[in-house]
Amino acid sequence: MAGFNALHYFRERYPAQVIGIRPVKTEKLRGAEVIPLDAENSEDMRELFRDFRFQSVLHCAGNCALRACELNPGMARCLNVDAAANVLENIQQWGARLVHLSSDLVFSGKGSGNYAETDPIDPVTVYGKTMGEAEGLIQDGAPGAAILRISLPMGPSFNRHAGAIDWISWRFRKGRRATLYFDEVRSCAYVEDMNRLYERLLAGNEAGLFHLGGPRALSLYQIAQIVNRVGGYDPKLLNGCFRKEAGPVPPRAGNVSLRSDKLTGILGQNPCKPWPAHDSLLPADRLWHCRRSGDGDGSMHAIRRRLYGYSENDWWMDGRQVGLDREPHRELR
């Protein structure tokens, strides 16, 4: 999610200067600036850096599928830790600027959330543990790098069913039920705000650990309510439960909302607007999504316009979207 949207943003602002990599098996993600390369492949990564001699790197690679990571810790470590080690080796050799993305799920969420960078990590999942390990590698090996712990990126996904918005919408479009948690809380952020911050940090020299979370914390159930109502989907398809009522695999974090005070102090303002941008889209109760009057056209277009972003000049708004109303294209555009 983060890398896919950042690629569009950067290549339009810096034509012919941006290269993106994608897993070799993700064959449908193609384009002149997209190279099939598994980030955990050390020799291929070295060759890539030798060919392009990058001056800055935004590292978004990894696997955030909680169940898959839980069932295959070796795979999780390979994709989340070994890949980071490969990037680290090469930015050290070439002196490149690094912005490394981590996750709010390095925390358990057992308390009231609102985590600061100084709070100790205590992940409950294999995914969170491997992301925490990768953070340590970067901190030790590249003290000049910026490490961003992000929450849920809110925007479009390449395959139409990744990320929070698209996964929930995909379930509802197919007439499938979706069960989300009342007590797992995240600090959602628009991808357009995230992209601008990446650019700022890649061009800057800020170093260390930073939290990037929107100023509005929402439960996964509330997020699903918003998607259900804005998309005009059947409200009966949405179920809610508490984490303790779910199965043991994967374990679920609680309130992992993030404070962005450190970045706000540097930038003079919070880098993220609240998601959703309009207060009228905030659920008032657990049945809010069942009430539809006056809430727009209830469509994928409405989701794109109201939930993917708040600007009219982003790539998904100007006719170049990838697979938002149909099956994914075989090209990026």
C-alpha positions as CSV (number, residue, x, y, z in Angstrom):
1,M,0.0,0.0,0.0
2,A,2.6,2.6,1.1
3,G,5.1,1.8,-1.7
4,F,2.5,1.4,-4.5
5,N,1.1,4.9,-3.8
6,A,4.5,6.4,-3.2
7,L,5.7,5.2,-6.6
8,H,3.0,7.1,-8.4
9,Y,3.6,10.2,-6.4
10,F,7.4,10.3,-6.9
11,R,7.6,9.3,-10.5
12,E,5.2,12.0,-11.5
13,R,7.2,14.6,-9.5
14,Y,10.6,13.3,-10.7
15,P,10.2,11.8,-14.2
16,A,12.8,9.2,-15.2
17,Q,14.5,9.5,-11.7
18,V,12.5,6.9,-9.8
19,I,12.7,3.2,-9.7
20,G,10.4,0.9,-7.9
21,I,10.8,-2.8,-7.2
22,R,8.1,-5.4,-6.8
23,P,8.2,-9.1,-5.8
24,V,9.0,-11.3,-8.8
25,K,5.8,-13.2,-8.5
26,T,3.6,-10.1,-8.6
27,E,3.6,-10.2,-12.4
28,K,0.6,-7.9,-13.0
29,L,2.4,-4.9,-11.5
30,R,4.3,-3.7,-14.5
31,G,5.8,-0.4,-15.9
32,A,8.9,1.1,-17.3
33,E,10.1,2.1,-13.8
34,V,9.2,-1.1,-12.0
35,I,11.8,-3.9,-11.7
36,P,10.9,-7.4,-10.6
37,L,13.2,-8.1,-7.6
38,D,12.7,-9.8,-4.3
39,A,14.1,-7.4,-1.7
40,E,15.5,-10.4,0.4
41,N,17.7,-11.4,-2.6
42,S,21.0,-9.9,-1.6
43,E,22.9,-10.4,-4.9
44,D,20.1,-8.9,-7.0
45,M,19.9,-6.0,-4.6
46,R,23.6,-5.3,-4.9
47,E,23.3,-5.4,-8.7
48,L,20.4,-3.0,-8.6
49,F,22.4,-0.5,-6.5
50,R,25.4,-0.9,-8.8
51,D,23.3,-0.1,-11.8
52,F,21.4,2.9,-10.5
53,R,23.6,4.3,-7.6
54,F,20.6,5.5,-5.7
55,Q,20.9,8.7,-3.7
56,S,17.8,8.1,-1.6
57,V,15.7,5.0,-0.7
58,L,12.2,4.6,0.7
59,H,12.1,1.1,2.0
60,C,8.5,-0.3,2.1
61,A,9.2,-4.0,1.4
62,G,7.8,-6.6,3.7
63,N,4.9,-8.9,4.5
64,C,2.2,-7.6,6.8
65,A,-0.2,-10.6,6.4
66,L,-0.7,-11.4,10.1
67,R,-1.9,-15.0,9.8
68,A,0.7,-15.9,7.2
69,C,3.5,-14.5,9.3
70,E,2.2,-16.3,12.4
71,L,2.1,-19.6,10.6
72,N,5.5,-19.2,8.8
73,P,7.9,-17.2,11.0
74,G,10.8,-18.0,8.8
75,M,9.1,-16.3,5.8
76,A,8.2,-13.3,8.0
77,R,11.8,-12.9,9.1
78,C,13.1,-13.3,5.5
79,L,10.8,-10.6,4.1
80,N,10.8,-8.2,7.0
81,V,14.3,-8.5,8.5
82,D,16.5,-10.0,5.8
83,A,15.2,-7.5,3.2
84,A,15.9,-4.6,5.5
85,A,19.4,-6.0,6.1
86,N,20.0,-6.0,2.3
87,V,18.9,-2.4,1.9
88,L,21.0,-1.4,4.9
89,E,24.1,-3.0,3.4
90,N,23.7,-1.1,0.1
91,I,22.8,2.3,1.5
92,Q,25.9,2.0,3.7
93,Q,28.1,1.2,0.6
94,W,26.7,4.0,-1.6
95,G,26.0,6.6,1.1
96,A,22.3,6.8,0.2
97,R,19.7,8.6,2.3
98,L,17.3,6.0,3.8
99,V,13.7,6.4,5.0
100,H,12.6,3.0,6.5
101,L,8.9,2.2,7.1
102,S,7.9,0.2,10.2
103,S,4.6,-0.4,11.9
104,D,2.4,0.6,14.8
105,L,2.1,-3.2,15.4
106,V,5.4,-3.2,17.2
107,F,3.1,-2.3,20.2
108,S,0.6,-4.6,21.9
109,G,-2.1,-2.0,22.5
110,K,-2.8,-3.3,26.0
111,G,-3.2,0.2,27.4
112,S,-4.9,3.3,26.1
113,G,-2.8,3.7,23.0
114,N,-1.4,7.1,22.0
115,Y,2.1,5.7,21.8
116,A,5.1,8.0,21.7
117,E,8.5,7.0,20.2
118,T,10.0,6.6,23.7
119,D,7.5,3.9,24.7
120,P,9.0,0.3,24.8
121,I,7.8,-2.0,22.1
122,D,6.0,-5.2,23.1
123,P,4.6,-6.8,19.9
124,V,2.1,-9.7,20.2
125,T,2.5,-11.0,16.6
126,V,5.4,-12.5,14.6
127,Y,4.9,-9.6,12.2
128,G,5.3,-7.0,14.9
129,K,8.3,-8.8,16.3
130,T,10.1,-8.9,12.9
131,M,9.3,-5.3,12.3
132,G,10.8,-4.4,15.6
133,E,13.9,-6.5,14.8
134,A,14.3,-4.6,11.5
135,E,14.0,-1.3,13.3
136,G,17.0,-2.3,15.5
137,L,19.1,-3.2,12.5
138,I,18.5,0.2,10.9
139,Q,19.1,2.1,14.1
140,D,22.4,0.3,14.7
141,G,23.7,0.3,11.1
142,A,22.4,3.6,9.8
143,P,22.0,6.1,12.6
144,G,21.4,8.9,10.0
145,A,18.3,7.1,8.6
146,A,14.7,8.1,9.4
147,I,12.5,5.3,10.7
148,L,8.8,5.9,10.3
149,R,6.3,3.8,12.3
150,I,3.1,4.1,10.3
151,S,-0.5,3.1,11.0
152,L,-3.1,2.1,8.3
153,P,-2.4,3.8,5.0
154,M,-5.8,4.9,3.6
155,G,-5.8,4.9,-0.2
156,P,-6.1,2.6,-3.2
157,S,-4.3,-0.7,-3.6
158,F,-3.0,-2.3,-6.7
159,N,-5.1,-5.5,-6.6
160,R,-8.3,-3.9,-5.3
161,H,-8.4,-6.0,-2.2
162,A,-5.4,-5.0,-0.1
163,G,-5.2,-2.4,2.6
164,A,-8.1,-1.4,4.9
165,I,-10.4,0.3,2.5
166,D,-10.1,-2.0,-0.4
167,W,-10.2,-5.3,1.6
168,I,-13.4,-4.3,3.3
169,S,-14.9,-2.9,0.2
170,W,-13.9,-6.0,-1.8
171,R,-15.7,-8.2,0.8
172,F,-18.9,-6.2,0.6
173,R,-18.8,-5.9,-3.2
174,K,-18.7,-9.7,-3.4
175,G,-21.6,-10.0,-0.9
176,R,-19.3,-11.5,1.7
177,R,-19.5,-10.7,5.4
178,A,-16.7,-9.0,7.1
179,T,-16.1,-9.2,10.9
180,L,-14.0,-6.3,12.4
181,Y,-13.0,-5.6,15.9
182,F,-14.5,-3.1,18.3
183,D,-11.3,-2.8,20.3
184,E,-8.5,-2.8,17.8
185,V,-7.7,0.9,17.3
186,R,-5.4,2.5,14.7
187,S,-4.3,6.0,13.6
188,C,-5.4,6.1,10.0
189,A,-3.5,8.4,7.6
190,Y,-4.2,9.4,4.0
191,V,-1.6,8.1,1.6
192,E,-1.3,11.6,0.0
193,D,-0.1,13.0,3.4
194,M,2.2,10.1,3.8
195,N,3.7,10.7,0.4
196,R,4.5,14.3,1.1
197,L,6.2,13.4,4.3
198,Y,8.3,10.8,2.6
199,E,9.5,13.4,0.2
200,R,10.3,15.8,3.0
201,L,12.3,13.3,4.9
202,L,14.1,11.9,1.8
203,A,15.3,15.4,1.0
204,G,16.2,16.2,4.7
205,N,18.6,15.0,7.3
206,E,16.2,14.2,10.2
207,A,17.4,11.0,11.9
208,G,15.9,8.5,14.3
209,L,12.5,7.1,15.1
210,F,9.3,9.0,14.2
211,H,5.6,8.1,14.6
212,L,3.3,8.9,11.7
213,G,-0.3,8.5,12.5
214,G,-3.4,10.6,11.8
215,P,-4.8,12.7,14.6
216,R,-8.1,10.6,14.6
217,A,-8.0,7.1,16.1
218,L,-10.6,4.7,14.9
219,S,-11.5,1.1,15.6
220,L,-11.4,-1.4,12.8
221,Y,-15.2,-1.8,13.2
222,Q,-15.6,2.0,12.8
223,I,-13.5,2.0,9.6
224,A,-15.6,-0.8,8.2
225,Q,-18.8,1.2,9.1
226,I,-17.5,4.1,7.1
227,V,-16.6,2.0,4.1
228,N,-20.0,0.2,4.2
229,R,-22.0,3.4,4.3
230,V,-20.0,5.5,1.8
231,G,-19.9,2.5,-0.6
232,G,-23.6,1.9,-0.3
233,Y,-23.2,-1.7,0.7
234,D,-25.6,-4.0,2.5
235,P,-25.2,-3.1,6.2
236,K,-26.1,-6.7,7.2
237,L,-22.7,-7.7,5.8
238,L,-20.8,-6.0,8.6
239,N,-20.3,-7.9,11.8
240,G,-18.4,-6.7,14.9
241,C,-16.8,-8.5,17.8
242,F,-14.2,-8.0,20.5
243,R,-10.7,-9.4,20.1
244,K,-11.1,-12.0,22.8
245,E,-14.0,-13.5,20.8
246,A,-11.7,-14.2,17.8
247,G,-9.5,-17.2,17.3
248,P,-6.0,-17.4,18.7
249,V,-4.2,-17.1,15.3
250,P,-3.3,-14.5,14.6
251,P,-3.3,-12.7,18.0
252,R,-4.6,-9.2,17.7
253,A,-3.2,-5.9,19.1
254,G,-5.5,-3.5,20.9
255,N,-5.3,0.3,20.9
256,V,-2.0,1.0,19.0
257,S,-2.8,4.6,18.1
258,L,0.2,6.8,17.6
259,R,1.2,10.3,18.7
260,S,2.9,12.3,16.0
261,D,4.2,15.0,18.3
262,K,7.8,14.6,17.3
263,L,7.1,15.2,13.6
264,T,4.6,18.0,14.5
265,G,7.4,19.7,16.4
266,I,9.8,19.5,13.4
267,L,7.2,20.5,10.7
268,G,5.2,23.0,12.7
269,Q,2.0,21.0,12.2
270,N,0.7,17.4,12.1
271,P,1.7,16.0,8.7
272,C,-1.6,14.1,8.5
273,K,-5.2,15.3,8.2
274,P,-7.8,13.3,10.1
275,W,-9.3,10.3,8.3
276,P,-12.0,10.6,7.2
277,A,-11.6,14.3,6.4
278,H,-15.3,15.1,7.0
279,D,-16.8,14.8,10.4
280,S,-20.1,13.8,8.9
281,L,-18.5,10.4,8.2
282,L,-17.7,9.6,11.8
283,P,-19.8,6.8,13.2
284,A,-22.0,7.9,16.1
285,D,-22.8,4.4,17.3
286,R,-22.6,0.7,16.2
287,L,-25.6,1.0,14.0
288,W,-24.6,4.3,12.3
289,H,-23.8,2.6,9.0
290,C,-27.4,1.4,8.7
291,R,-28.7,5.0,8.3
292,R,-28.1,6.3,4.8
293,S,-30.0,9.5,4.2
294,G,-28.0,12.4,2.8
295,D,-24.7,10.5,2.6
296,G,-23.9,10.8,-1.1
297,D,-24.1,8.4,-3.9
298,G,-23.0,5.2,-2.2
299,S,-20.6,3.8,-4.8
300,M,-17.0,3.0,-5.5
301,H,-16.7,6.5,-6.9
302,A,-17.8,7.9,-3.5
303,I,-15.2,5.8,-1.8
304,R,-12.5,7.0,-4.2
305,R,-13.6,10.6,-3.8
306,R,-14.2,10.7,0.0
307,L,-12.0,8.0,1.5
308,Y,-8.9,7.6,-0.7
309,G,-8.0,11.2,-0.4
310,Y,-9.3,14.7,0.0
311,S,-7.6,16.5,-3.0
312,E,-8.8,16.6,-6.5
313,N,-5.4,16.3,-8.1
314,D,-4.3,12.9,-7.1
315,W,-3.7,10.0,-9.5
316,W,-6.8,8.0,-8.6
317,M,-9.0,11.1,-9.3
318,D,-7.8,12.1,-12.8
319,G,-8.7,9.0,-14.9
320,R,-5.5,7.1,-14.5
321,Q,-6.6,4.8,-11.6
322,V,-5.5,1.2,-11.6
323,G,-8.3,-1.3,-11.4
324,L,-10.6,0.7,-9.2
325,D,-13.8,0.1,-11.3
326,R,-12.6,-3.0,-13.1
327,E,-10.0,-5.7,-13.0
328,P,-6.4,-4.5,-12.5
329,H,-4.6,-3.3,-15.5
330,R,-1.4,-5.0,-16.6
331,E,0.3,-1.7,-16.7
332,L,0.7,0.9,-13.9
333,R,-1.3,3.4,-15.8
